[in-house]
């Protein structure tokens, strides 16, 4: 059974840094894209960042580009999201996602087959 488990969420102040981690188990995703999405109350789930397994392709949402960095450790089957200079509008539940096949990341919710349970990030002003 495939599981994605996020950790690292919490309450931080605007301008602080936070690092989210996601550990996958049940199969390896070393050759497949993994990514991060977020969902704020009353809003749809939106793309944050994604990274291919080995193709060297990385995508970021415009709202986080330059502040967030996605990284992967294929040996550990993990994907992290380093969040710097966080803003109150970054407040959301953050979800880790993985594609079951293919090598090119996508930015759509429907493009991912496996999801974590989410971790809450709250940024106070």
Backbone as XML, in Angstrom:
<?xml version="1.0"?>
<chain id="A" units="angstrom">
  <residue number="1" name="UNK">
    <atom name="N" x="0.843" y="-1.186" z="0.000"/>
    <atom name="CA" x="0.000" y="0.000" z="0.000"/>
    <atom name="C" x="0.888" y="1.249" z="0.000"/>
  </residue>
  <residue number="2" name="UNK">
    <atom name="N" x="0.619" y="2.128" z="-0.931"/>
    <atom name="CA" x="1.403" y="3.358" z="-1.034"/>
    <atom name="C" x="0.911" y="4.373" z="-0.009"/>
  </residue>
  <residue number="3" name="UNK">
    <atom name="N" x="1.857" y="4.976" z="0.677"/>
    <atom name="CA" x="1.527" y="6.031" z="1.631"/>
    <atom name="C" x="2.484" y="7.201" z="1.456"/>
  </residue>
  <residue number="4" name="UNK">
    <atom name="N" x="1.931" y="8.405" z="1.554"/>
    <atom name="CA" x="2.726" y="9.627" z="1.592"/>
    <atom name="C" x="2.411" y="10.299" z="2.923"/>
  </residue>
  <residue number="5" name="UNK">
    <atom name="N" x="3.445" y="10.598" z="3.689"/>
    <atom name="CA" x="3.240" y="11.174" z="5.012"/>
    <atom name="C" x="4.027" y="12.481" z="5.121"/>
  </residue>
  <residue number="6" name="UNK">
    <atom name="N" x="3.284" y="13.571" z="5.308"/>
    <atom name="CA" x="3.898" y="14.887" z="5.444"/>
    <atom name="C" x="4.218" y="15.182" z="6.904"/>
  </residue>
  <residue number="7" name="UNK">
    <atom name="N" x="5.198" y="16.052" z="7.096"/>
    <atom name="CA" x="5.540" y="16.536" z="8.429"/>
    <atom name="C" x="6.177" y="17.914" z="8.300"/>
  </residue>
  <residue number="8" name="UNK">
    <atom name="N" x="6.230" y="18.623" z="9.421"/>
    <atom name="CA" x="6.926" y="19.900" z="9.438"/>
    <atom name="C" x="6.054" y="21.137" z="9.482"/>
  </residue>
  <residue number="9" name="UNK">
    <atom name="N" x="4.749" y="20.957" z="9.399"/>
    <atom name="CA" x="3.864" y="22.112" z="9.460"/>
    <atom name="C" x="3.851" y="22.736" z="10.842"/>
  </residue>
  <residue number="10" name="UNK">
    <atom name="N" x="3.226" y="23.908" z="10.947"/>
    <atom name="CA" x="3.128" y="24.570" z="12.238"/>
    <atom name="C" x="2.728" y="26.017" z="12.104"/>
  </residue>
  <residue number="11" name="UNK">
    <atom name="N" x="2.860" y="26.731" z="13.204"/>
    <atom name="CA" x="2.529" y="28.151" z="13.273"/>
    <atom name="C" x="3.818" y="28.963" z="13.268"/>
  </residue>
  <residue number="12" name="UNK">
    <atom name="N" x="3.937" y="29.861" z="12.303"/>
    <atom name="CA" x="5.111" y="30.718" z="12.187"/>
    <atom name="C" x="4.667" y="32.151" z="11.942"/>
  </residue>
  <residue number="13" name="UNK">
    <atom name="N" x="5.611" y="33.068" z="12.090"/>
    <atom name="CA" x="5.318" y="34.470" z="11.831"/>
    <atom name="C" x="5.738" y="34.841" z="10.405"/>
  </residue>
  <residue number="14" name="UNK">
    <atom name="N" x="5.128" y="35.873" z="9.903"/>
    <atom name="CA" x="5.485" y="36.359" z="8.571"/>
    <atom name="C" x="6.982" y="36.662" z="8.513"/>
  </residue>
  <residue number="15" name="UNK">
    <atom name="N" x="7.616" y="36.224" z="7.428"/>
    <atom name="CA" x="9.043" y="36.427" z="7.260"/>
    <atom name="C" x="9.900" y="35.265" z="7.725"/>
  </residue>
  <residue number="16" name="UNK">
    <atom name="N" x="9.300" y="34.343" z="8.467"/>
    <atom name="CA" x="10.029" y="33.176" z="8.968"/>
    <atom name="C" x="10.212" y="32.138" z="7.870"/>
  </residue>
  <residue number="17" name="UNK">
    <atom name="N" x="10.940" y="31.077" z="8.227"/>
    <atom name="CA" x="11.150" y="29.942" z="7.330"/>
    <atom name="C" x="10.568" y="28.685" z="7.944"/>
  </residue>
  <residue number="18" name="UNK">
    <atom name="N" x="10.194" y="27.758" z="7.071"/>
    <atom name="CA" x="9.609" y="26.494" z="7.505"/>
    <atom name="C" x="9.969" y="25.447" z="6.459"/>
  </residue>
  <residue number="19" name="UNK">
    <atom name="N" x="10.222" y="24.230" z="6.910"/>
    <atom name="CA" x="10.556" y="23.153" z="5.977"/>
    <atom name="C" x="9.566" y="22.008" z="6.140"/>
  </residue>
  <residue number="20" name="UNK">
    <atom name="N" x="8.899" y="21.673" z="5.060"/>
    <atom name="CA" x="7.987" y="20.532" z="5.040"/>
    <atom name="C" x="8.693" y="19.328" z="4.426"/>
  </residue>
  <residue number="21" name="UNK">
    <atom name="N" x="8.380" y="18.158" z="4.954"/>
    <atom name="CA" x="8.937" y="16.925" z="4.422"/>
    <atom name="C" x="7.829" y="15.940" z="4.111"/>
  </residue>
  <residue number="22" name="UNK">
    <atom name="N" x="8.063" y="15.110" z="3.122"/>
    <atom name="CA" x="7.101" y="14.073" z="2.745"/>
    <atom name="C" x="7.870" y="12.785" z="2.490"/>
  </residue>
  <residue number="23" name="UNK">
    <atom name="N" x="7.496" y="11.738" z="3.205"/>
    <atom name="CA" x="8.134" y="10.435" z="3.045"/>
    <atom name="C" x="7.161" y="9.480" z="2.379"/>
  </residue>
  <residue number="24" name="UNK">
    <atom name="N" x="7.601" y="8.855" z="1.302"/>
    <atom name="CA" x="6.769" y="7.888" z="0.576"/>
    <atom name="C" x="7.172" y="6.468" z="0.959"/>
  </residue>
  <residue number="25" name="UNK">
    <atom name="N" x="6.194" y="5.590" z="1.014"/>
    <atom name="CA" x="6.448" y="4.184" z="1.285"/>
    <atom name="C" x="5.511" y="3.343" z="0.434"/>
  </residue>
  <residue number="26" name="UNK">
    <atom name="N" x="5.857" y="2.098" z="0.255"/>
    <atom name="CA" x="5.028" y="1.189" z="-0.524"/>
    <atom name="C" x="5.497" y="1.009" z="-1.954"/>
  </residue>
  <residue number="27" name="UNK">
    <atom name="N" x="6.194" y="1.995" z="-2.499"/>
    <atom name="CA" x="6.821" y="1.901" z="-3.804"/>
    <atom name="C" x="7.789" y="3.065" z="-3.938"/>
  </residue>
  <residue number="28" name="UNK">
    <atom name="N" x="8.671" y="2.966" z="-4.887"/>
    <atom name="CA" x="9.626" y="4.041" z="-5.103"/>
    <atom name="C" x="9.126" y="4.984" z="-6.190"/>
  </residue>
  <residue number="29" name="UNK">
    <atom name="N" x="9.394" y="6.274" z="-6.006"/>
    <atom name="CA" x="9.010" y="7.291" z="-6.981"/>
    <atom name="C" x="10.243" y="7.969" z="-7.574"/>
  </residue>
  <residue number="30" name="UNK">
    <atom name="N" x="11.365" y="7.289" z="-7.547"/>
    <atom name="CA" x="12.618" y="7.910" z="-7.976"/>
    <atom name="C" x="12.592" y="8.366" z="-9.427"/>
  </residue>
  <residue number="31" name="UNK">
    <atom name="N" x="11.784" y="7.727" z="-10.267"/>
    <atom name="CA" x="11.732" y="8.127" z="-11.674"/>
    <atom name="C" x="10.463" y="8.889" z="-12.018"/>
  </residue>
  <residue number="32" name="UNK">
    <atom name="N" x="9.643" y="9.180" z="-11.034"/>
    <atom name="CA" x="8.354" y="9.840" z="-11.262"/>
    <atom name="C" x="8.288" y="11.187" z="-10.554"/>
  </residue>
  <residue number="33" name="UNK">
    <atom name="N" x="7.482" y="12.098" z="-11.081"/>
    <atom name="CA" x="7.362" y="13.419" z="-10.448"/>
    <atom name="C" x="6.662" y="13.367" z="-9.090"/>
  </residue>
  <residue number="34" name="UNK">
    <atom name="N" x="7.070" y="14.252" z="-8.225"/>
    <atom name="CA" x="6.402" y="14.486" z="-6.953"/>
    <atom name="C" x="6.225" y="15.984" z="-6.788"/>
  </residue>
  <residue number="35" name="UNK">
    <atom name="N" x="5.226" y="16.369" z="-6.003"/>
    <atom name="CA" x="4.973" y="17.781" z="-5.866"/>
    <atom name="C" x="4.274" y="18.146" z="-4.582"/>
  </residue>
  <residue number="36" name="UNK">
    <atom name="N" x="4.029" y="19.445" z="-4.445"/>
    <atom name="CA" x="3.317" y="19.991" z="-3.294"/>
    <atom name="C" x="2.159" y="20.855" z="-3.790"/>
  </residue>
  <residue number="37" name="UNK">
    <atom name="N" x="1.023" y="20.703" z="-3.129"/>
    <atom name="CA" x="-0.147" y="21.524" z="-3.360"/>
    <atom name="C" x="-0.580" y="22.090" z="-2.011"/>
  </residue>
  <residue number="38" name="UNK">
    <atom name="N" x="-1.473" y="23.074" z="-2.048"/>
    <atom name="CA" x="-2.002" y="23.610" z="-0.806"/>
    <atom name="C" x="-3.462" y="23.994" z="-0.984"/>
  </residue>
  <residue number="39" name="UNK">
    <atom name="N" x="-4.168" y="24.011" z="0.135"/>
    <atom name="CA" x="-5.586" y="24.368" z="0.102"/>
    <atom name="C" x="-5.909" y="25.216" z="1.312"/>
  </residue>
  <residue number="40" name="UNK">
    <atom name="N" x="-6.320" y="26.439" z="1.037"/>
    <atom name="CA" x="-6.746" y="27.361" z="2.078"/>
    <atom name="C" x="-8.244" y="27.194" z="2.316"/>
  </residue>
  <residue number="41" name="UNK">
    <atom name="N" x="-8.733" y="27.583" z="3.486"/>
    <atom name="CA" x="-10.166" y="27.435" z="3.780"/>
    <atom name="C" x="-11.029" y="28.130" z="2.733"/>
  </residue>
  <residue number="42" name="UNK">
    <atom name="N" x="-11.999" y="27.424" z="2.223"/>
    <atom name="CA" x="-12.919" y="27.999" z="1.254"/>
    <atom name="C" x="-12.373" y="28.115" z="-0.153"/>
  </residue>
  <residue number="43" name="UNK">
    <atom name="N" x="-11.178" y="27.607" z="-0.377"/>
    <atom name="CA" x="-10.568" y="27.703" z="-1.704"/>
    <atom name="C" x="-10.250" y="26.323" z="-2.253"/>
  </residue>
  <residue number="44" name="UNK">
    <atom name="N" x="-10.037" y="26.271" z="-3.551"/>
    <atom name="CA" x="-9.670" y="25.013" z="-4.180"/>
    <atom name="C" x="-8.188" y="24.703" z="-3.913"/>
  </residue>
  <residue number="45" name="UNK">
    <atom name="N" x="-7.888" y="23.432" z="-4.019"/>
    <atom name="CA" x="-6.499" y="23.009" z="-3.884"/>
    <atom name="C" x="-5.697" y="23.566" z="-5.055"/>
  </residue>
  <residue number="46" name="UNK">
    <atom name="N" x="-4.531" y="24.150" z="-4.757"/>
    <atom name="CA" x="-3.735" y="24.780" z="-5.800"/>
    <atom name="C" x="-2.306" y="24.267" z="-5.801"/>
  </residue>
  <residue number="47" name="UNK">
    <atom name="N" x="-1.720" y="24.327" z="-6.982"/>
    <atom name="CA" x="-0.360" y="23.875" z="-7.183"/>
    <atom name="C" x="0.637" y="24.815" z="-6.491"/>
  </residue>
  <residue number="48" name="UNK">
    <atom name="N" x="1.685" y="24.229" z="-5.904"/>
    <atom name="CA" x="2.755" y="25.004" z="-5.293"/>
    <atom name="C" x="4.083" y="24.759" z="-6.018"/>
  </residue>
  <residue number="49" name="UNK">
    <atom name="N" x="4.499" y="23.496" z="-6.079"/>
    <atom name="CA" x="5.781" y="23.166" z="-6.699"/>
    <atom name="C" x="5.810" y="21.686" z="-7.062"/>
  </residue>
  <residue number="50" name="UNK">
    <atom name="N" x="6.603" y="21.346" z="-8.072"/>
    <atom name="CA" x="6.750" y="19.948" z="-8.473"/>
    <atom name="C" x="8.134" y="19.733" z="-9.058"/>
  </residue>
  <residue number="51" name="UNK">
    <atom name="N" x="8.605" y="18.508" z="-8.944"/>
    <atom name="CA" x="9.947" y="18.189" z="-9.415"/>
    <atom name="C" x="9.959" y="16.790" z="-9.995"/>
  </residue>
  <residue number="52" name="UNK">
    <atom name="N" x="10.604" y="16.648" z="-11.117"/>
    <atom name="CA" x="10.735" y="15.323" z="-11.723"/>
    <atom name="C" x="11.685" y="14.459" z="-10.897"/>
  </residue>
  <residue number="53" name="UNK">
    <atom name="N" x="11.657" y="13.148" z="-11.202"/>
    <atom name="CA" x="12.523" y="12.245" z="-10.456"/>
    <atom name="C" x="13.971" y="12.360" z="-10.865"/>
  </residue>
  <residue number="54" name="UNK">
    <atom name="N" x="14.186" y="12.371" z="-12.174"/>
    <atom name="CA" x="15.565" y="12.404" z="-12.650"/>
    <atom name="C" x="15.750" y="13.245" z="-13.896"/>
  </residue>
  <residue number="55" name="UNK">
    <atom name="N" x="14.675" y="13.879" z="-14.374"/>
    <atom name="CA" x="14.762" y="14.638" z="-15.622"/>
    <atom name="C" x="15.216" y="16.062" z="-15.425"/>
  </residue>
  <residue number="56" name="UNK">
    <atom name="N" x="15.396" y="16.481" z="-14.176"/>
    <atom name="CA" x="15.886" y="17.824" z="-13.918"/>
    <atom name="C" x="14.876" y="18.925" z="-14.185"/>
  </residue>
  <residue number="57" name="UNK">
    <atom name="N" x="13.587" y="18.604" z="-14.078"/>
    <atom name="CA" x="12.535" y="19.587" z="-14.352"/>
    <atom name="C" x="11.874" y="19.991" z="-13.038"/>
  </residue>
  <residue number="58" name="UNK">
    <atom name="N" x="11.750" y="21.288" z="-12.829"/>
    <atom name="CA" x="11.117" y="21.820" z="-11.630"/>
    <atom name="C" x="10.154" y="22.933" z="-12.020"/>
  </residue>
  <residue number="59" name="UNK">
    <atom name="N" x="8.985" y="22.934" z="-11.420"/>
    <atom name="CA" x="7.986" y="23.975" z="-11.642"/>
    <atom name="C" x="7.598" y="24.599" z="-10.307"/>
  </residue>
  <residue number="60" name="UNK">
    <atom name="N" x="7.320" y="25.894" z="-10.343"/>
    <atom name="CA" x="6.831" y="26.612" z="-9.172"/>
    <atom name="C" x="5.627" y="27.461" z="-9.563"/>
  </residue>
  <residue number="61" name="UNK">
    <atom name="N" x="4.705" y="27.615" z="-8.620"/>
    <atom name="CA" x="3.646" y="28.587" z="-8.806"/>
    <atom name="C" x="4.263" y="29.979" z="-8.719"/>
  </residue>
  <residue number="62" name="UNK">
    <atom name="N" x="3.694" y="30.908" z="-9.451"/>
    <atom name="CA" x="4.233" y="32.260" z="-9.458"/>
    <atom name="C" x="4.254" y="32.902" z="-8.084"/>
  </residue>
  <residue number="63" name="UNK">
    <atom name="N" x="3.273" y="32.538" z="-7.247"/>
    <atom name="CA" x="3.151" y="33.149" z="-5.929"/>
    <atom name="C" x="4.250" y="32.715" z="-4.959"/>
  </residue>
  <residue number="64" name="UNK">
    <atom name="N" x="4.952" y="31.619" z="-5.275"/>
    <atom name="CA" x="5.983" y="31.128" z="-4.352"/>
    <atom name="C" x="7.374" y="31.147" z="-4.979"/>
  </residue>
  <residue number="65" name="UNK">
    <atom name="N" x="7.460" y="31.403" z="-6.256"/>
    <atom name="CA" x="8.750" y="31.375" z="-6.935"/>
    <atom name="C" x="9.693" y="32.384" z="-6.312"/>
  </residue>
  <residue number="66" name="UNK">
    <atom name="N" x="10.904" y="31.929" z="-6.004"/>
    <atom name="CA" x="11.894" y="32.787" z="-5.364"/>
    <atom name="C" x="11.874" y="32.713" z="-3.854"/>
  </residue>
  <residue number="67" name="UNK">
    <atom name="N" x="10.799" y="32.147" z="-3.296"/>
    <atom name="CA" x="10.695" y="32.004" z="-1.842"/>
    <atom name="C" x="10.715" y="30.544" z="-1.397"/>
  </residue>
  <residue number="68" name="UNK">
    <atom name="N" x="10.120" y="29.669" z="-2.190"/>
    <atom name="CA" x="10.043" y="28.247" z="-1.854"/>
    <atom name="C" x="10.989" y="27.456" z="-2.748"/>
  </residue>
  <residue number="69" name="UNK">
    <atom name="N" x="11.519" y="26.367" z="-2.203"/>
    <atom name="CA" x="12.391" y="25.473" z="-2.961"/>
    <atom name="C" x="11.996" y="24.031" z="-2.710"/>
  </residue>
  <residue number="70" name="UNK">
    <atom name="N" x="11.742" y="23.299" z="-3.798"/>
    <atom name="CA" x="11.418" y="21.881" z="-3.690"/>
    <atom name="C" x="12.683" y="21.072" z="-3.937"/>
  </residue>
  <residue number="71" name="UNK">
    <atom name="N" x="12.851" y="20.020" z="-3.159"/>
    <atom name="CA" x="14.006" y="19.152" z="-3.331"/>
    <atom name="C" x="13.597" y="17.711" z="-3.102"/>
  </residue>
  <residue number="72" name="UNK">
    <atom name="N" x="14.376" y="16.817" z="-3.674"/>
    <atom name="CA" x="14.072" y="15.401" z="-3.543"/>
    <atom name="C" x="15.322" y="14.626" z="-3.155"/>
  </residue>
  <residue number="73" name="UNK">
    <atom name="N" x="15.093" y="13.563" z="-2.414"/>
    <atom name="CA" x="16.140" y="12.600" z="-2.110"/>
    <atom name="C" x="15.614" y="11.249" z="-2.585"/>
  </residue>
  <residue number="74" name="UNK">
    <atom name="N" x="15.995" y="10.862" z="-3.775"/>
    <atom name="CA" x="15.456" y="9.631" z="-4.363"/>
    <atom name="C" x="15.886" y="8.393" z="-3.586"/>
  </residue>
  <residue number="75" name="UNK">
    <atom name="N" x="17.039" y="8.446" z="-2.965"/>
    <atom name="CA" x="17.494" y="7.311" z="-2.170"/>
    <atom name="C" x="16.589" y="7.079" z="-0.961"/>
  </residue>
  <residue number="76" name="UNK">
    <atom name="N" x="16.064" y="8.173" z="-0.419"/>
    <atom name="CA" x="15.191" y="8.080" z="0.752"/>
    <atom name="C" x="13.715" y="8.102" z="0.377"/>
  </residue>
  <residue number="77" name="UNK">
    <atom name="N" x="13.428" y="8.338" z="-0.916"/>
    <atom name="CA" x="12.038" y="8.398" z="-1.386"/>
    <atom name="C" x="11.272" y="9.531" z="-0.702"/>
  </residue>
  <residue number="78" name="UNK">
    <atom name="N" x="11.932" y="10.693" z="-0.636"/>
    <atom name="CA" x="11.330" y="11.835" z="0.042"/>
    <atom name="C" x="11.322" y="13.066" z="-0.860"/>
  </residue>
  <residue number="79" name="UNK">
    <atom name="N" x="10.428" y="13.988" z="-0.544"/>
    <atom name="CA" x="10.388" y="15.286" z="-1.202"/>
    <atom name="C" x="10.150" y="16.336" z="-0.126"/>
  </residue>
  <residue number="80" name="UNK">
    <atom name="N" x="10.930" y="17.398" z="-0.161"/>
    <atom name="CA" x="10.836" y="18.470" z="0.822"/>
    <atom name="C" x="10.419" y="19.775" z="0.166"/>
  </residue>
  <residue number="81" name="UNK">
    <atom name="N" x="9.899" y="20.672" z="0.986"/>
    <atom name="CA" x="9.557" y="22.014" z="0.516"/>
    <atom name="C" x="10.127" y="23.003" z="1.530"/>
  </residue>
  <residue number="82" name="UNK">
    <atom name="N" x="11.165" y="23.718" z="1.138"/>
    <atom name="CA" x="11.736" y="24.767" z="1.981"/>
    <atom name="C" x="10.981" y="26.057" z="1.697"/>
  </residue>
  <residue number="83" name="UNK">
    <atom name="N" x="10.379" y="26.601" z="2.741"/>
    <atom name="CA" x="9.556" y="27.794" z="2.611"/>
    <atom name="C" x="10.248" y="28.941" z="3.334"/>
  </residue>
  <residue number="84" name="UNK">
    <atom name="N" x="10.688" y="29.935" z="2.595"/>
    <atom name="CA" x="11.340" y="31.114" z="3.164"/>
    <atom name="C" x="10.461" y="32.344" z="2.978"/>
  </residue>
  <residue number="85" name="UNK">
    <atom name="N" x="10.685" y="33.329" z="3.827"/>
    <atom name="CA" x="9.945" y="34.595" z="3.734"/>
    <atom name="C" x="8.448" y="34.348" z="3.613"/>
  </residue>
  <residue number="86" name="UNK">
    <atom name="N" x="7.925" y="33.524" z="4.496"/>
    <atom name="CA" x="6.513" y="33.166" z="4.385"/>
    <atom name="C" x="5.621" y="34.378" z="4.650"/>
  </residue>
  <residue number="87" name="UNK">
    <atom name="N" x="4.431" y="34.323" z="4.059"/>
    <atom name="CA" x="3.457" y="35.400" z="4.165"/>
    <atom name="C" x="2.153" y="34.842" z="4.730"/>
  </residue>
  <residue number="88" name="UNK">
    <atom name="N" x="1.305" y="35.690" z="5.287"/>
    <atom name="CA" x="0.007" y="35.214" z="5.787"/>
    <atom name="C" x="-0.804" y="34.486" z="4.706"/>
  </residue>
  <residue number="89" name="UNK">
    <atom name="N" x="-0.666" y="34.902" z="3.471"/>
    <atom name="CA" x="-1.403" y="34.250" z="2.386"/>
    <atom name="C" x="-0.871" y="32.862" z="2.046"/>
  </residue>
  <residue number="90" name="UNK">
    <atom name="N" x="0.229" y="32.449" z="2.676"/>
    <atom name="CA" x="0.725" y="31.081" z="2.518"/>
    <atom name="C" x="0.018" y="30.117" z="3.469"/>
  </residue>
  <residue number="91" name="UNK">
    <atom name="N" x="-0.830" y="30.643" z="4.339"/>
    <atom name="CA" x="-1.571" y="29.811" z="5.273"/>
    <atom name="C" x="-2.491" y="28.843" z="4.529"/>
  </residue>
  <residue number="92" name="UNK">
    <atom name="N" x="-2.326" y="27.550" z="4.798"/>
    <atom name="CA" x="-3.101" y="26.519" z="4.109"/>
    <atom name="C" x="-2.705" y="25.155" z="4.650"/>
  </residue>
  <residue number="93" name="UNK">
    <atom name="N" x="-3.474" y="24.153" z="4.252"/>
    <atom name="CA" x="-3.040" y="22.768" z="4.447"/>
    <atom name="C" x="-2.199" y="22.403" z="3.236"/>
  </residue>
  <residue number="94" name="UNK">
    <atom name="N" x="-1.014" y="21.910" z="3.467"/>
    <atom name="CA" x="-0.089" y="21.544" z="2.394"/>
    <atom name="C" x="-0.095" y="20.036" z="2.203"/>
  </residue>
  <residue number="95" name="UNK">
    <atom name="N" x="-0.234" y="19.638" z="0.929"/>
    <atom name="CA" x="-0.325" y="18.234" z="0.574"/>
    <atom name="C" x="0.839" y="17.824" z="-0.319"/>
  </residue>
  <residue number="96" name="UNK">
    <atom name="N" x="1.382" y="16.665" z="-0.037"/>
    <atom name="CA" x="2.380" y="16.047" z="-0.885"/>
    <atom name="C" x="1.665" y="15.164" z="-1.907"/>
  </residue>
  <residue number="97" name="UNK">
    <atom name="N" x="2.183" y="15.103" z="-3.131"/>
    <atom name="CA" x="1.551" y="14.305" z="-4.175"/>
    <atom name="C" x="2.604" y="13.618" z="-5.031"/>
  </residue>
  <residue number="98" name="UNK">
    <atom name="N" x="2.217" y="12.494" z="-5.629"/>
    <atom name="CA" x="3.141" y="11.750" z="-6.477"/>
    <atom name="C" x="2.404" y="11.166" z="-7.674"/>
  </residue>
  <residue number="99" name="UNK">
    <atom name="N" x="3.096" y="11.138" z="-8.812"/>
    <atom name="CA" x="2.549" y="10.509" z="-10.009"/>
    <atom name="C" x="2.978" y="9.055" z="-10.062"/>
  </residue>
  <residue number="100" name="UNK">
    <atom name="N" x="2.093" y="8.204" z="-10.527"/>
    <atom name="CA" x="2.421" y="6.784" z="-10.580"/>
    <atom name="C" x="3.243" y="6.419" z="-11.809"/>
  </residue>
  <residue number="101" name="UNK">
    <atom name="N" x="3.241" y="7.291" z="-12.813"/>
    <atom name="CA" x="3.987" y="6.998" z="-14.036"/>
    <atom name="C" x="4.388" y="8.296" z="-14.705"/>
  </residue>
  <residue number="102" name="UNK">
    <atom name="N" x="5.231" y="8.192" z="-15.723"/>
    <atom name="CA" x="5.671" y="9.377" z="-16.443"/>
    <atom name="C" x="6.855" y="10.040" z="-15.765"/>
  </residue>
  <residue number="103" name="UNK">
    <atom name="N" x="7.440" y="11.004" z="-16.503"/>
    <atom name="CA" x="8.641" y="11.670" z="-16.008"/>
    <atom name="C" x="8.492" y="13.181" z="-15.909"/>
  </residue>
  <residue number="104" name="UNK">
    <atom name="N" x="7.459" y="13.729" z="-16.540"/>
    <atom name="CA" x="7.278" y="15.172" z="-16.579"/>
    <atom name="C" x="6.279" y="15.606" z="-15.517"/>
  </residue>
  <residue number="105" name="UNK">
    <atom name="N" x="6.654" y="16.553" z="-14.663"/>
    <atom name="CA" x="5.707" y="17.015" z="-13.639"/>
    <atom name="C" x="4.515" y="17.726" z="-14.265"/>
  </residue>
  <residue number="106" name="UNK">
    <atom name="N" x="3.411" y="17.724" z="-13.566"/>
    <atom name="CA" x="2.257" y="18.523" z="-13.975"/>
    <atom name="C" x="1.894" y="19.472" z="-12.842"/>
  </residue>
  <residue number="107" name="UNK">
    <atom name="N" x="1.057" y="20.438" z="-13.147"/>
    <atom name="CA" x="0.656" y="21.437" z="-12.158"/>
    <atom name="C" x="-0.810" y="21.306" z="-11.780"/>
  </residue>
  <residue number="108" name="UNK">
    <atom name="N" x="-1.441" y="20.215" z="-12.206"/>
    <atom name="CA" x="-2.864" y="20.029" z="-11.936"/>
    <atom name="C" x="-3.089" y="18.946" z="-10.895"/>
  </residue>
  <residue number="109" name="UNK">
    <atom name="N" x="-4.164" y="19.120" z="-10.130"/>
    <atom name="CA" x="-4.509" y="18.148" z="-9.098"/>
    <atom name="C" x="-4.749" y="16.771" z="-9.707"/>
  </residue>
  <residue number="110" name="UNK">
    <atom name="N" x="-5.450" y="16.749" z="-10.839"/>
    <atom name="CA" x="-5.812" y="15.469" z="-11.450"/>
    <atom name="C" x="-4.596" y="14.747" z="-12.027"/>
  </residue>
  <residue number="111" name="UNK">
    <atom name="N" x="-3.480" y="15.420" z="-12.128"/>
    <atom name="CA" x="-2.290" y="14.804" z="-12.688"/>
    <atom name="C" x="-1.526" y="13.918" z="-11.722"/>
  </residue>
  <residue number="112" name="UNK">
    <atom name="N" x="-1.966" y="13.871" z="-10.473"/>
    <atom name="CA" x="-1.270" y="13.092" z="-9.455"/>
    <atom name="C" x="-2.158" y="11.980" z="-8.925"/>
  </residue>
  <residue number="113" name="UNK">
    <atom name="N" x="-1.525" y="10.854" z="-8.639"/>
    <atom name="CA" x="-2.275" y="9.656" z="-8.280"/>
    <atom name="C" x="-2.282" y="9.355" z="-6.792"/>
  </residue>
  <residue number="114" name="UNK">
    <atom name="N" x="-1.269" y="9.828" z="-6.103"/>
    <atom name="CA" x="-1.162" y="9.542" z="-4.672"/>
    <atom name="C" x="-1.039" y="10.853" z="-3.902"/>
  </residue>
  <residue number="115" name="UNK">
    <atom name="N" x="-1.686" y="10.881" z="-2.740"/>
    <atom name="CA" x="-1.734" y="12.098" z="-1.923"/>
    <atom name="C" x="-1.482" y="11.769" z="-0.461"/>
  </residue>
  <residue number="116" name="UNK">
    <atom name="N" x="-0.829" y="12.706" z="0.220"/>
    <atom name="CA" x="-0.682" y="12.607" z="1.653"/>
    <atom name="C" x="-1.914" y="13.145" z="2.352"/>
  </residue>
  <residue number="117" name="UNK">
    <atom name="N" x="-1.894" y="13.090" z="3.673"/>
    <atom name="CA" x="-3.055" y="13.519" z="4.453"/>
    <atom name="C" x="-3.047" y="15.019" z="4.705"/>
  </residue>
  <residue number="118" name="UNK">
    <atom name="N" x="-1.926" y="15.668" z="4.443"/>
    <atom name="CA" x="-1.831" y="17.114" z="4.608"/>
    <atom name="C" x="-1.220" y="17.531" z="5.936"/>
  </residue>
  <residue number="119" name="UNK">
    <atom name="N" x="-0.586" y="18.690" z="5.918"/>
    <atom name="CA" x="-0.026" y="19.276" z="7.137"/>
    <atom name="C" x="-0.344" y="20.763" z="7.147"/>
  </residue>
  <residue number="120" name="UNK">
    <atom name="N" x="-0.805" y="21.258" z="8.287"/>
    <atom name="CA" x="-1.269" y="22.645" z="8.395"/>
    <atom name="C" x="-0.087" y="23.596" z="8.549"/>
  </residue>
  <residue number="121" name="UNK">
    <atom name="N" x="-0.108" y="24.637" z="7.759"/>
    <atom name="CA" x="0.844" y="25.743" z="7.896"/>
    <atom name="C" x="0.049" y="27.006" z="8.143"/>
  </residue>
  <residue number="122" name="UNK">
    <atom name="N" x="0.341" y="27.678" z="9.246"/>
    <atom name="CA" x="-0.336" y="28.918" z="9.589"/>
    <atom name="C" x="0.704" y="30.015" z="9.767"/>
  </residue>
  <residue number="123" name="UNK">
    <atom name="N" x="0.536" y="31.100" z="9.030"/>
    <atom name="CA" x="1.471" y="32.217" z="9.089"/>
    <atom name="C" x="0.746" y="33.410" z="9.680"/>
  </residue>
  <residue number="124" name="UNK">
    <atom name="N" x="1.231" y="33.884" z="10.802"/>
    <atom name="CA" x="0.630" y="35.042" z="11.449"/>
    <atom name="C" x="1.327" y="36.316" z="10.999"/>
  </residue>
  <residue number="125" name="UNK">
    <atom name="N" x="0.573" y="37.392" z="10.994"/>
    <atom name="CA" x="1.126" y="38.684" z="10.529"/>
    <atom name="C" x="1.716" y="39.479" z="11.680"/>
  </residue>
</chain>
